Amino acid sequence: MSISQRIDALPMTKSMRKILLLTGIGWLFDAMDQGMVSGVIASVGADWTLTTVQLSWLGSAGILGMILGAALSGIASDRWGRRTVIVWTLVLFSIGSALSGLAINYWMLLFCRFITGFGLGGELPAASTLISEISPKAKRGRNVVILESFWAWGWIAAALIAYLAIPQFGWRAAFLIGAVPAFFAAILRFAIPESPRFLERQGRHVEADSIVSGMEREAGIIVSEEDEVVPEASSSPAPKATGLFKSISSLWSRRHLRATAVLWVLWFGINFGYYGFVLWTPSFLVAQGFNLVRSFEFTLIMCLAQLPGYLVAAVLIEKIGRKPVLTLFFAGTALAAWLFGHAGSTAEVLGFGCLLYFFALGAWGCVYSYTPELYPAEVRGAGTGWAAAFGRIGAFIAPMIVPVLYSFYGAEQGFIAVFVVLTFVFVAVAVVVAIFGIETKGRALE
């Protein structure tokens, strides 16, 4: 049996749960930083008297870093390993976050947000690829959705910090609070092993066998000696990973064309839609007449709605498949965005906001689960990284469209216009996935 076959035959083990937990803790602090940006944008704007355009760039600087980080980390993880990338990108992320809290002017803060985004953008694709590769096929989708669910806990922590710390201690404290535990999470990640599938692809069969044998012992599975180290029959040791442009051409070759096209639409749409509303939620609520503390309180409640969204997605993704769940959650996000944009009362703002976060974050979990499953091992990191990088372009554009719509239509009609645009984007993605998506439920990675 090959390493991949042996992993797919395993139940969930103690080692798998440990890897999932340690990877998820880092994911949580990534989310904390992103979540605090929405509160910080409102606070920094008041503190430094920034224009709407300057605030837009503050939100977009991190996105630019995420674009570059995601593109490079995918190639790096195919060359040097998933574990190496997720450890050092989290270190870089924590340094950028700490320096953001010490920024002495707008331009320094802008640069620090770029560095933080570079680490964040580089880590997430590599981490989801590692969890996908370490998981048996029957639990693979669920495990990646669970990993993504740590994002919700990070946003809840961020909302609490925004609600309790920013009004009391200022926005600098928020960044520093997130930086220190993120650095310790990076240190903890040194305890995570490398992906055995990656090691086998690199010809490091003994190392791969050692990791998988340990998990088999935990599960009480006895494998005969002749079956322990058997390379994939169809693969020789992997060639060195390709460069930046060659990796793109490989992803757009005939073999991967359909998968890449669907994923790039999927990633662009969810980034555009998500960052079109999530970074501006406190500012939206302030514009609707709520004070800053009240807007942070509402954002915290909406963030709690993410948790059942992830839970439902994690259950359904292994029961009915990736395509139906993605289509369902994107359609639900579209409906929630339309309703939120037309909310006419405080109860509707809160209720439809919770519905929006429920579906949007459930969709995110499915996207991270689905992406690594569409590529073979030799380009899995690059494929995931480039899809994430292209998607971040949507995240970069969306926060800049918000002030344009506001200035053109005015605050009240501009609020509606923003969510009409987001509704259209979510509907378009749901249609593309439903028609052109490839189902991967129950399919072996290799």
Secondary structure by P-SEA (a helix, b strand, c coil): ccaaaaaaaccccaaaaaaaaaaaaaaaaaaaaaaaaaaaaaaaaaaccccaaaaaaaaaaaaaaaaaaaaaaaaaaacccaaaaaaaaaaaaaaaaaaaaacccaaaaaaaaaaaaaaaaacaaaaaaaaaaaccccaaaaaaaaaaaaaaaaaaaaaaaaacccccccaaaaaaaacaaaaaaaaaaccccccaaaaaaacaaaaaaaaaaaaaaaaccccccccccccccccccccccccaaaaaaaaaccccaaaaaaaaaaaaaaaaaaaacccaaaaaaaaacccaaaaaaaaaaaaaaaaaaaaaaaaaaaaccaaaaaaaaaaaaaaaaaaaaacccaaaaaaaaaaaaaaaaaaaaaaaaaaccccccccaaaaaaaaaaaaaaaaaaaaaaaaaaaaaccaaaaaaaaaaaaaaaaaaaaaaaacccccccccccc
